[in-house]
């Protein structure tokens, strides 16, 4: 029996038994809520996703590019819609849990919010904030070793900081001194210390009429300052947050963990990524789907950092809703490939752009319609 037909048979058989062969990756802002206000369709969708006992009928992960709070806090913010576990919430920094080789090291963390709490929750044992480094730097003493902090070995960028000039200066100091800020810049400090970055959004929409600078803009500043000083490119050990493959691969890991916990033994075949942003949600889902298709044909799929298994899903389908960034009533609802190719690409420097990746597999009015569509596509009839 051909492989595709066999997969379809498994999917139909499991659907008839009320067991899912698929999982949902839900964006939050613009899909479930606008600001702090729940989108009405979200409540209707969630009623279809749980049984009378409040248990999810399919594996669900909530994926956001936010990174300025703990996942517990984000789960609490969603509790007015539905009681969910923090294990179902994926922040832009969640994949850092996999980078265990850095967890025992002294790392410099940059961003906003409860940075030390976030870093420690992710497994980092010796995080140092920009503010702490700024306070200690005047006291650095090359002779008095008791007053010297542990050597910094990694830089973790959680999100845009409040004081950009201070963060840019001190991060450059750390990179150009191989973790000994206060020492003279060294020519031998390349390749530089590992840099892990979360959330590459160039801009984001707030209450203002125009978009505001996001963490991606801060990264552009850091990259250009570093290159202007050294003549070399700043390198990233890893980039996290949509649309990175690492984010979707980690989300798939969480989906499989939920299925295992519920004793749904057959592998999840399809991921449905539901979002409102063409350039992050659709682009990321399609990029991951391309990876799944190409890797299944060519070579074994790569393992993630740490001990996580390689990707196992067969496909990732993008579903675009009309309750957030995407507006079907605008003059150009979905830009054409040609128009996108001619415009400036707002994605990160390290991502090659392909206009085909911004074409959604499905467009629906809202998240409730998205759930109905997926249940129909999967012949899923929960008991």
KEDREN-677058 format. One record per residue: residue in three letters; z, y, x of N, C-alpha, C in turn. Coordinates in pm, whole numbers, padded with zeros to 5 digits, always signed. Example, Ala and Ser with C-alpha at 12.3 -4.5 7.8 and 13.67 -1.06 7.14 Angstrom:
2
Ala+00780-00569+01319+00780-00450+01230+00780-00330+01320
Ser+00708-00225+01285+00714-00106+01367+00787+00003+01290
***
This chain:
383
Unk+00000-00120+00085+00000+00000+00000+00000+00125+00089
Unk-00088+00222+00064-00089+00343+00145+00048+00411+00144
Unk+00079+00481+00257+00211+00543+00273+00242+00643+00163
Unk+00144+00729+00129+00168+00831+00026+00196+00768-00109
Unk+00122+00661-00142+00144+00593-00270+00282+00528-00273
Unk+00322+00472-00160+00453+00408-00152+00564+00510-00175
Unk+00549+00629-00114+00649+00734-00133+00656+00775-00279
Unk+00539+00786-00343+00536+00825-00483+00605+00722-00570
Unk+00587+00595-00538+00652+00488-00615+00804+00497-00602
Unk+00850+00524-00478+00994+00538-00457+01047+00655-00539
Unk+00972+00768-00536+01015+00887-00608+01025+00861-00758
Unk+00922+00798-00815+00921+00771-00959+01032+00674-00997
Unk+01051+00569-00916+01155+00470-00944+01293+00534-00945
Unk+01318+00618-00845+01448+00682-00837+01466+00784-00949
Unk+01359+00853-00985+01368+00949-01094+01405+00880-01225
Unk+01346+00764-01249+01375+00690-01370+01520+00644-01372
Unk+01577+00621-01255+01718+00581-01247+01811+00702-01247
Unk+01755+00824-01252+01838+00944-01248+01885+00978-01110
Unk+01821+00922-01005+01858+00950-00867+01753+01040-00804
Unk+01794+01144-00732+01696+01238-00677+01634+01188-00547
Unk+01508+01219-00529+01440+01198-00401+01402+01332-00342
Unk+01472+01438-00385+01441+01574-00343+01569+01655-00337
Unk+01560+01770-00274+01673+01862-00268+01627+02005-00279
Unk+01720+02095-00316+01690+02237-00330+01751+02316-00214
Unk+01672+02411-00162+01722+02512-00069+01707+02647-00140
Unk+01818+02700-00191+01814+02825-00267+01849+02945-00179
Unk+01762+03044-00177+01801+03174-00125+01903+03233-00223
Unk+01978+03332-00180+02083+03387-00266+02044+03523-00323
Unk+02030+03624-00237+01996+03758-00284+01854+03761-00338
Unk+01838+03810-00461+01708+03817-00524+01669+03691-00599
Unk+01747+03584-00582+01722+03458-00652+01836+03426-00747
Unk+01958+03435-00695+02077+03407-00776+02151+03534-00816
Unk+02150+03633-00729+02220+03759-00756+02135+03875-00708
Unk+02163+03993-00764+02111+04120-00713+02232+04207-00684
Unk+02260+04226-00554+02386+04289-00519+02499+04192-00553
Unk+02588+04237-00640+02698+04150-00685+02678+04103-00829
Unk+02563+04137-00886+02537+04103-01025+02455+03975-01034
Unk+02506+03872-01105+02430+03748-01120+02301+03772-01198
Unk+02194+03711-01155+02069+03712-01231+02085+03616-01348
Unk+02058+03658-01470+02084+03572-01588+02025+03432-01577
Unk+01906+03421-01521+01842+03290-01512+01919+03194-01423
Unk+02002+03248-01333+02077+03160-01243+02178+03075-01319
Unk+02244+03135-01416+02342+03059-01495+02273+02946-01571
Unk+02158+02973-01628+02084+02869-01701+02038+02759-01606
Unk+01995+02797-01488+01950+02698-01390+02064+02608-01348
Unk+02181+02665-01325+02294+02586-01277+02344+02489-01383
Unk+02329+02525-01509+02371+02431-01614+02285+02304-01610
Unk+02163+02317-01563+02074+02200-01554+02098+02120-01427
Unk+02167+02179-01331+02183+02115-01200+02312+02035-01188
Unk+02401+02044-01287+02528+01974-01278+02549+01885-01400
Unk+02633+01784-01382+02668+01695-01493+02793+01750-01563
Unk+02838+01685-01671+02955+01737-01744+03081+01748-01659
Unk+03086+01671-01550+03202+01676-01461+03190+01787-01356
Unk+03079+01861-01361+03060+01969-01266+03000+01926-01133
Unk+02956+01799-01124+02895+01750-01002+02745+01779-01002
Unk+02694+01815-00885+02550+01840-00875+02472+01711-00895
Unk+02362+01721-00967+02276+01606-00993+02175+01584-00882
Unk+02155+01684-00800+02066+01676-00685+02134+01748-00569
Unk+02099+01715-00445+02157+01790-00333+02105+01933-00329
Unk+02197+02027-00308+02164+02170-00311+02231+02239-00192
Unk+02154+02324-00122+02208+02408-00017+02166+02552-00044
Unk+02260+02644-00026+02233+02786-00045+02213+02848+00093
Unk+02094+02898+00118+02055+02944+00252+02036+03095+00251
Unk+02115+03165+00331+02105+03310+00339+02095+03354+00483
Unk+02027+03466+00506+02019+03523+00640+02139+03611+00672
Unk+02229+03626+00578+02350+03704+00605+02433+03634+00713
Unk+02503+03714+00791+02583+03655+00898+02709+03731+00927
Unk+02749+03821+00835+02864+03907+00862+02992+03859+00794
Unk+02993+03734+00751+03115+03680+00690+03119+03529+00709
Unk+03233+03471+00679+03248+03326+00683+03177+03262+00565
Unk+03136+03138+00580+03068+03071+00468+03164+03053+00351
Unk+03297+03041+00379+03393+03032+00269+03385+03156+00181
Unk+03372+03273+00245+03365+03398+00171+03240+03401+00083
Unk+03128+03356+00138+03004+03355+00060+03015+03257-00056
Unk+03080+03143-00035+03099+03047-00143+03185+03107-00253
Unk+03288+03183-00215+03373+03248-00314+03294+03352-00394
Unk+03201+03422-00327+03120+03522-00397+03030+03458-00501
Unk+02994+03332-00480+02908+03262-00575+02987+03186-00681
Unk+03119+03185-00668+03201+03103-00758+03193+03151-00903
Unk+03155+03278-00925+03142+03327-01062+03020+03265-01131
Unk+02930+03209-01052+02816+03138-01110+02847+02991-01129
Unk+02906+02931-01027+02929+02787-01029+03025+02754-00917
Unk+03112+02658-00941+03201+02614-00835+03125+02536-00730
Unk+03111+02594-00611+03038+02526-00504+03127+02511-00382
Unk+03092+02416-00300+03166+02390-00177+03111+02475-00064
Unk+03198+02513+00030+03150+02588+00146+03051+02506+00228
Unk+03057+02373+00215+02963+02288+00287+02821+02300+00233
Unk+02806+02362+00116+02674+02383+00059+02615+02519+00097
Unk+02693+02602+00164+02649+02736+00200+02607+02738+00346
Unk+02489+02791+00371+02437+02801+00507+02409+02946+00540
Unk+02487+02999+00634+02466+03135+00682+02363+03132+00795
Unk+02319+03249+00838+02221+03251+00948+02279+03191+01075
Unk+02412+03199+01091+02474+03148+01212+02521+03002+01202
Unk+02504+02939+01087+02555+02802+01068+02504+02702+01172
Unk+02376+02707+01213+02330+02609+01313+02402+02617+01447
Unk+02478+02725+01471+02552+02734+01597+02656+02623+01610
Unk+02690+02558+01500+02781+02445+01507+02724+02333+01594
Unk+02592+02329+01606+02528+02222+01682+02533+02246+01832
Unk+02555+02369+01873+02546+02403+02015+02682+02380+02083
Unk+02725+02255+02079+02860+02220+02126+02877+02240+02275
Unk+02767+02240+02350+02780+02257+02495+02831+02396+02532
Unk+02826+02490+02437+02876+02625+02463+03013+02650+02399
Unk+03062+02558+02320+03183+02583+02243+03307+02601+02330
Unk+03311+02538+02444+03428+02552+02533+03411+02667+02631
Unk+03298+02732+02630+03269+02837+02727+03315+02973+02675
Unk+03321+03069+02767+03355+03206+02730+03226+03276+02688
Unk+03218+03319+02562+03094+03377+02508+03120+03518+02458
Unk+03020+03605+02478+03025+03740+02425+02958+03741+02288
Unk+03026+03791+02185+02971+03792+02050+02949+03935+02004
Unk+02834+03957+01937+02795+04091+01892+02762+04085+01743
Unk+02798+04192+01670+02768+04197+01528+02873+04276+01452
Unk+02886+04245+01322+02984+04310+01236+03066+04205+01164
Unk+03172+04252+01097+03255+04159+01021+03360+04093+01108
Unk+03425+03990+01056+03531+03920+01131+03472+03828+01238
Unk+03421+03887+01346+03345+03813+01446+03424+03699+01508
Unk+03549+03724+01544+03629+03619+01607+03652+03503+01510
Unk+03680+03534+01384+03700+03428+01284+03572+03347+01266
Unk+03458+03416+01260+03330+03346+01243+03303+03256+01362
Unk+03319+03312+01483+03291+03234+01604+03382+03112+01614
Unk+03510+03130+01586+03604+03019+01596+03577+02914+01488
Unk+03538+02959+01369+03504+02865+01263+03383+02780+01300
Unk+03292+02838+01380+03173+02764+01424+03202+02670+01540
Unk+03320+02683+01601+03358+02593+01709+03377+02658+01844
Unk+03352+02788+01855+03368+02856+01984+03517+02880+02012
Unk+03560+02839+02130+03702+02845+02164+03741+02973+02238
Unk+03644+03036+02305+03675+03153+02386+03580+03269+02358
Unk+03570+03315+02234+03481+03428+02205+03543+03560+02247
Unk+03462+03651+02296+03504+03787+02331+03410+03884+02260
Unk+03465+03980+02189+03382+04077+02117+03341+04191+02210
Unk+03240+04265+02167+03198+04384+02241+03314+04482+02255
Unk+03390+04501+02147+03503+04594+02151+03606+04552+02255
Unk+03636+04423+02261+03731+04373+02360+03679+04395+02501
Unk+03551+04367+02523+03493+04387+02654+03495+04535+02693
Unk+03469+04623+02597+03470+04767+02624+03609+04812+02665
Unk+03712+04755+02600+03849+04793+02633+03890+04741+02770
Unk+03843+04622+02806+03883+04561+02931+03804+04613+03050
Unk+03683+04660+03026+03595+04691+03138+03654+04794+03236
Unk+03718+04901+03189+03775+04994+03287+03885+04930+03373
Unk+03939+04818+03327+04048+04753+03400+03999+04640+03489
Unk+03870+04614+03490+03820+04504+03572+03853+04532+03718
Unk+03906+04432+03781+03950+04446+03920+03902+04325+03997
Unk+03817+04345+04097+03760+04234+04174+03865+04167+04261
Unk+03981+04233+04283+04085+04174+04369+04191+04106+04286
Unk+04235+04174+04179+04341+04118+04095+04280+04020+03996
Unk+04281+03892+04032+04217+03790+03949+04288+03771+03817
Unk+04416+03807+03811+04488+03791+03685+04439+03889+03581
Unk+04375+03996+03625+04328+04097+03532+04180+04081+03501
Unk+04117+03982+03561+03974+03961+03534+03958+03861+03421
Unk+03874+03889+03322+03849+03791+03216+03769+03675+03271
Unk+03770+03565+03197+03686+03452+03236+03541+03495+03241
Unk+03464+03434+03330+03324+03471+03341+03253+03438+03211
Unk+03174+03532+03162+03096+03511+03040+02974+03426+03073
Unk+02948+03325+02993+02837+03235+03023+02729+03234+02914
Unk+02755+03298+02801+02659+03298+02690+02676+03425+02609
Unk+02564+03473+02553+02567+03586+02460+02523+03537+02323
Unk+02603+03564+02221+02572+03524+02084+02556+03649+01999
Unk+02437+03668+01943+02407+03784+01860+02413+03742+01713
Unk+02522+03778+01645+02539+03741+01505+02462+03833+01411
Unk+02456+03961+01443+02390+04057+01356+02395+04195+01418
Unk+02338+04293+01348+02336+04428+01404+02477+04484+01411
Unk+02513+04545+01524+02646+04603+01538+02654+04741+01473
Unk+02771+04801+01475+02788+04937+01424+02747+05038+01530
Unk+02797+05020+01652+02766+05111+01763+02659+05046+01850
Unk+02534+05074+01819+02423+05009+01890+02424+05042+02038
Unk+02449+05169+02073+02438+05208+02213+02540+05135+02300
Unk+02661+05116+02248+02764+05046+02323+02728+04899+02340
Unk+02684+04837+02232+02649+04695+02239+02530+04672+02331
Unk+02428+04755+02321+02311+04740+02408+02351+04754+02555
Unk+02434+04854+02586+02475+04876+02724+02552+04756+02779
Unk+02650+04707+02703+02736+04601+02755+02664+04466+02759
Unk+02576+04439+02663+02498+04314+02669+02407+04315+02791
Unk+02341+04428+02817+02258+04439+02937+02344+04421+03062
Unk+02463+04480+03065+02554+04463+03179+02583+04315+03203
Unk+02613+04243+03096+02647+04101+03109+02526+04021+03160
Unk+02408+04050+03105+02289+03973+03144+02249+04001+03288
Unk+02262+04125+03333+02215+04161+03467+02320+04139+03576
Unk+02439+04093+03536+02541+04060+03636+02582+03913+03627
Unk+02502+03834+03554+02530+03691+03537+02671+03667+03484
Unk+02715+03754+03392+02843+03732+03325+02960+03803+03388
Unk+02937+03887+03489+03045+03964+03553+03022+04113+03533
Unk+03038+04165+03410+03017+04309+03388+03114+04389+03474
Unk+03064+04498+03528+03145+04575+03622+03095+04557+03763
Unk+03028+04444+03790+02964+04423+03919+02829+04494+03921
Unk+02774+04519+04038+02639+04578+04045+02536+04483+03985
Unk+02429+04540+03931+02320+04457+03881+02262+04376+03997
Unk+02229+04249+03970+02177+04162+04075+02033+04121+04049
Unk+01955+04117+04154+01816+04075+04142+01806+03925+04115
Unk+01912+03852+04149+01905+03707+04136+01948+03658+03997
Unk+01972+03751+03904+02025+03713+03773+01914+03680+03673
Unk+01808+03614+03719+01701+03568+03629+01659+03429+03671
Unk+01651+03332+03582+01672+03346+03437+01816+03391+03406
Unk+01827+03473+03305+01956+03528+03268+02040+03427+03190
Unk+02161+03466+03157+02249+03381+03077+02183+03346+02944
Unk+02219+03231+02885+02162+03194+02755+02197+03297+02647
Unk+02099+03327+02563+02119+03418+02450+02084+03343+02322
Unk+02179+03339+02228+02159+03276+02098+02159+03387+01993
Unk+02053+03394+01912+02040+03505+01818+02025+03455+01675
Unk+02095+03521+01583+02091+03486+01440+02033+03602+01361
Unk+01948+03570+01262+01892+03668+01169+01797+03764+01240
Unk+01668+03740+01225+01565+03820+01291+01501+03923+01199
Unk+01560+03948+01081+01500+04042+00985+01489+04181+01047
Unk+01368+04234+01052+01346+04367+01107+01412+04473+01020
Unk+01397+04459+00889+01454+04554+00795+01508+04479+00674
Unk+01589+04548+00596+01642+04489+00474+01656+04600+00369
Unk+01662+04557+00244+01665+04651+00132+01809+04671+00086
Unk+01852+04795+00081+01986+04830+00032+01971+04928-00084
Unk+02072+05013-00105+02066+05108-00216+01969+05223-00188
Unk+01942+05249-00061+01852+05358-00024+01710+05329-00072
Unk+01631+05435-00084+01495+05420-00132+01406+05350-00030
Unk+01436+05366+00097+01356+05306+00204+01434+05192+00270
Unk+01365+05095+00330+01434+04985+00398+01521+05036+00512
Unk+01627+04962+00542+01719+04995+00650+01693+04901+00769
Unk+01727+04948+00889+01710+04865+01007+01798+04740+00998
Unk+01740+04626+01034+01815+04501+01037+01839+04455+01180
Unk+01891+04335+01193+01923+04282+01327+01797+04264+01411
Unk+01684+04238+01344+01559+04224+01418+01524+04351+01493
Unk+01557+04467+01436+01532+04594+01503+01621+04609+01625
Unk+01748+04569+01612+01838+04571+01727+01786+04481+01838
Unk+01733+04365+01802+01678+04273+01902+01557+04333+01972
Unk+01472+04406+01897+01358+04473+01958+01405+04573+02064
Unk+01511+04648+02033+01566+04743+02129+01616+04671+02254
Unk+01693+04565+02234+01748+04490+02348+01637+04432+02435
Unk+01537+04373+02371+01425+04313+02445+01351+04416+02528
Unk+01327+04533+02470+01249+04635+02541+01329+04702+02652
Unk+01458+04722+02630+01542+04778+02737+01547+04680+02854
Unk+01567+04552+02823+01574+04452+02930+01444+04449+03010
Unk+01332+04450+02940+01203+04443+03010+01176+04572+03087
Unk+01216+04687+03036+01194+04813+03106+01272+04816+03237
Unk+01391+04759+03237+01474+04758+03357+01429+04653+03457
Unk+01396+04534+03408+01370+04421+03498+01223+04389+03517
Unk+01138+04432+03422+00998+04392+03425+00975+04251+03376
Unk+01078+04189+03319+01069+04050+03273+01108+04041+03126
Unk+01064+03934+03062+01094+03915+02921+01235+03859+02902
Unk+01303+03912+02801+01429+03852+02758+01398+03719+02691
Unk+01470+03616+02728+01446+03482+02674+01562+03443+02582
Unk+01528+03369+02476+01630+03321+02382+01645+03170+02395
Unk+01769+03127+02403+01797+02984+02400+01762+02927+02263
Unk+01790+03007+02159+01756+02963+02022+01755+03085+01931
Unk+01668+03078+01829+01661+03180+01724+01694+03113+01592
Unk+01787+03171+01518+01832+03112+01392+01817+03209+01277
Unk+01818+03154+01157+01794+03231+01036+01650+03214+00993
Unk+01626+03227+00863+01489+03217+00814+01402+03322+00881
Unk+01280+03288+00925+01202+03166+00895+01202+03061+01006
Unk+01305+03054+01091+01301+02962+01204+01308+02816+01160
Unk+01238+02732+01234+01239+02587+01205+01380+02531+01218
Unk+01455+02580+01314+01591+02531+01336+01676+02546+01211
Unk+01658+02657+01140+01735+02681+01018+01702+02578+00910
Unk+01575+02551+00891+01535+02456+00787+01572+02313+00826
Unk+01566+02283+00953+01603+02150+00998+01753+02127+00979
Unk+01832+02230+01005+01976+02217+00982+02006+02210+00832
Unk+01932+02285+00752+01950+02278+00606+01917+02137+00557
Unk+01815+02075+00612+01783+01937+00574+01898+01844+00612
Unk+01959+01868+00725+02076+01789+00765+02187+01799+00661
Unk+02212+01919+00609+02315+01937+00506+02275+01867+00376
Unk+02146+01871+00342+02097+01802+00223+02122+01651+00236
Unk+02089+01595+00350+02108+01450+00371+02256+01414+00368
Unk+02340+01501+00419+02484+01475+00418+02536+01469+00274
Unk+02487+01557+00187+02528+01554+00047+02483+01425-00020
Unk+02358+01385+00007+02306+01262-00053+02388+01142-00008
Unk+02426+01139+00118+02507+01028+00170+02644+01027+00105
Unk+02702+01144+00087+02834+01154+00025+02832+01103-00118
Unk+02719+01122-00187+02708+01076-00325+02650+00934-00335
Unk+02632+00869-00221+02580+00731-00216+02437+00722-00270
Unk+02360+00830-00252+02217+00825-00281+02149+00776-00153
Unk+02125+00647-00148+02096+00580-00021+01954+00606+00030
Unk+01857+00619-00059+01720+00641-00014+01704+00781+00044
Unk+01620+00798+00144+01605+00930+00206+01546+01034+00111
Unk+01586+01157+00129+01529+01268+00054+01389+01294+00108
Unk+01289+01288+00019+01151+01300+00062+01100+01445+00063
Unk+01144+01525-00035+01088+01659-00051+01199+01763-00060
Unk+01181+01873+00013+01269+01989+00003+01195+02098-00072
Unk+01260+02159-00171+01203+02271-00244+01281+02397-00205
Unk+01214+02486-00131+01277+02610-00086+01242+02722-00184
Unk+01343+02771-00255+01324+02871-00360+01372+03006-00307
Unk+01280+03104-00302+01316+03235-00250+01234+03345-00312
Unk+01266+03470-00274+01200+03587-00332+01121+03667-00230
Unk+01124+03625-00103+01063+03704+00004+00951+03625+00070
Unk+00830+03678+00063+00714+03609+00118+00726+03591+00269
Unk+00773+03695+00338+00772+03693+00484+00887+03614+00545
Unk+00988+03579+00468+01096+03497+00521+01103+03361+00450
Unk+01122+03363+00318+01140+03238+00244+01012+03153+00240
Unk+00903+03214+00202+00776+03140+00193+00726+03103+00332
Unk+00725+03201+00420+00678+03178+00558+00759+03067+00623
Unk+00892+03073+00609+00978+02972+00674+00958+02833+00617
Unk+00951+02823+00485+00931+02692+00422+00797+02632+00462
Unk+00692+02714+00460+00560+02664+00497+00552+02628+00645
Unk+00621+02705+00729+00625+02673+00871+00693+02540+00895
Unk+00803+02515+00822+00872+02388+00837+00788+02273+00782
Unk+00720+02298+00671+00632+02194+00616+00522+02159+00716
Unk+00467+02259+00782+00365+02233+00883+00422+02147+00996
Unk+00544+02178+01037+00609+02098+01142+00626+01953+01096
Unk+00670+01933+00971+00689+01798+00920+00557+01721+00918
Unk+00450+01787+00876+00321+01720+00867+00266+01687+01005
Unk+00272+01783+01096+00216+01761+01229+00296+01660+01309
Unk+00428+01665+01300+00509+01573+01378+00500+01431+01326
Unk+00477+01414+01195+00464+01278+01141+00335+01212+01186
Unk+00235+01294+01218+00106+01238+01262+00097+01217+01412
Unk+00175+01294+01488+00152+01293+01631+00257+01221+01712
Unk+00382+01256+01695+00485+01199+01782+00619+01199+01709
Unk+00718+01125+01761+00850+01125+01697+00907+01266+01690
Unk+00975+01294+01581+01030+01427+01561+01146+01452+01656
Unk+01151+01574+01706+01253+01610+01803+01391+01615+01737
Unk+01491+01576+01814+01628+01588+01768+01674+01732+01782
Unk+01772+01767+01702+01831+01899+01711+01934+01900+01823
Unk+01980+02021+01864+02091+02026+01959+02211+01952+01903
Unk+02294+01896+01990+02408+01819+01943+02368+01678+01908
Unk+02436+01622+01810+02417+01481+01776+02346+01461+01643
Unk+02281+01564+01590+02215+01551+01462+02084+01476+01473
Unk+02053+01402+01368+01931+01323+01368+01809+01413+01351
Unk+01694+01358+01386+01569+01431+01370+01537+01448+01221
Unk+01444+01539+01192+01403+01561+01054+01350+01432+00992
Unk+01380+01412+00863+01338+01289+00795+01256+01316+00670
Unk+01256+01439+00621+01181+01470+00499+01032+01457+00523
Unk+00959+01433+00415+00813+01422+00425+00745+01557+00407
Unk+00808+01647+00331+00744+01774+00303+00848+01879+00262
Unk+00809+02005+00275+00891+02118+00230+00801+02209+00149
Unk+00832+02229+00023+00748+02305-00069+00809+02442-00096
Unk+00727+02547-00089+00775+02683-00110+00757+02725-00256
Unk+00865+02780-00314+00863+02827-00453+00907+02973-00452
Unk+00820+03060-00497+00846+03204-00497+00886+03251-00636
Unk+01000+03321-00646+01045+03375-00774+01017+03526-00779
Unk+01020+03580-00900+00980+03720-00922+01099+03810-00955
Unk+01219+03773-00912+01338+03848-00948+01397+03928-00832
Unk+01327+03931-00718+01380+04001-00601+01276+04085-00532
Unk+01254+04059-00405+01161+04139-00324+01020+04130-00379
Unk+00977+04009-00414+00840+03991-00464+00828+04046-00606
Unk+00730+04134-00626+00707+04196-00756+00564+04165-00802
Unk+00548+04079-00902+00414+04044-00948+00343+04158-01018
Unk+00415+04265-01054+00355+04376-01127+00311+04490-01036
Unk+00333+04476-00905+00287+04579-00814+00136+04572-00801
Unk+00078+04676-00742-00067+04680-00731-00121+04562-00651
Unk-00051+04526-00546-00090+04410-00467+00029+04316-00466
Unk+00034+04226-00565+00149+04138-00579+00163+04047-00458
Unk+00059+03970-00431+00058+03886-00312-00054+03935-00221
Unk-00022+03978-00100-00126+04026-00011-00219+03914+00030
Unk-00345+03948+00048-00442+03848+00092-00424+03819+00240
Unk-00485+03710+00285-00478+03676+00427-00535+03789+00512
Unk-00647+03846+00466-00712+03950+00545-00625+04075+00554
Unk-00564+04112+00440-00484+04234+00441-00361+04218+00528
Unk-00301+04097+00529-00184+04073+00614-00224+04076+00760
Unk-00337+04012+00790-00382+04005+00929-00408+04144+00985
Unk-00449+04239+00898-00480+04373+00944-00355+04460+00953
Unk-00247+04421+00887-00124+04499+00889-00037+04459+01008
Unk+00068+04539+01029+00161+04509+01136+00250+04393+01094
Unk+00266+04296+01183+00351+04181+01155+00496+04218+01187
Unk+00585+04202+01088+00724+04240+01105+00811+04124+01152
Unk+00750+04011+01179+00826+03897+01229+00866+03915+01374
Unk+00945+03821+01423+00994+03831+01560+00885+03807+01662
Unk+00904+03865+01779+00810+03855+01890+00771+03711+01923
Unk+00865+03618+01913+00841+03480+01956+00775+03393+01850
Unk+00743+03451+01733+00678+03376+01627+00530+03414+01619
Unk+00445+03315+01635+00303+03340+01618+00273+03345+01468
Unk+00195+03444+01426+00173+03465+01283+00045+03399+01236
Unk+00054+03331+01123-00061+03270+01059-00059+03313+00912
Unk-00158+03387+00866-00158+03434+00727-00147+03321+00624
Unk-00191+03200+00659-00183+03089+00565-00038+03057+00529
Unk+00055+03093+00617+00194+03058+00595+00264+03145+00491
Unk+00199+03251+00444+00264+03336+00344+00212+03308+00204
Unk+00138+03200+00187+00089+03163+00055+00183+03059-00006
Unk+00255+03094-00114+00352+03001-00173+00282+02884-00242
Unk+00349+02770-00243+00297+02655-00318+00306+02678-00468
Unk+00410+02749-00510+00431+02774-00653+00488+02915-00671
Unk+00450+02981-00779+00509+03109-00819+00563+03094-00960
Unk+00691+03128-00980+00755+03114-01111+00831+03243-01142
Unk+00862+03268-01269+00931+03393-01305+01070+03405-01242
Unk+01148+03294-01243+01286+03303-01197+01335+03165-01154
Unk+01461+03158-01113+01515+03034-01060+01528+02926-01167
Unk+01551+02966-01292+01557+02867-01401+01421+02799-01417
Unk+01315+02878-01411+01180+02821-01420+01150+02735-01298
Unk+01207+02771-01183+01188+02691-01062+01248+02552-01078
Unk+01368+02547-01134+01432+02417-01156+01351+02333-01255
Unk+01306+02395-01363+01223+02322-01460+01097+02267-01394
Unk+01033+02348-01313+00910+02307-01246+00934+02187-01156
Unk+01038+02194-01077+01066+02085-00982+01102+01956-01056
Unk+01184+01968-01159+01216+01848-01238+01089+01786-01296
Unk+00997+01868-01339+00872+01817-01393+00788+01752-01284
Unk+00775+01817-01169+00696+01762-01059+00753+01629-01011
Unk+00885+01615-01016+00951+01495-00965+00976+01391-01074
Unk+00934+01418-01197+00962+01328-01308+01111+01297-01315
Unk+01191+01399-01293+01334+01380-01284+01398+01404-01420
Unk+01464+01302-01472+01530+01312-01602+01675+01271-01586
Unk+01763+01364-01550+01904+01330-01528+01967+01280-01656
Unk+02055+01182-01640+02123+01124-01755+02243+01209-01792
***
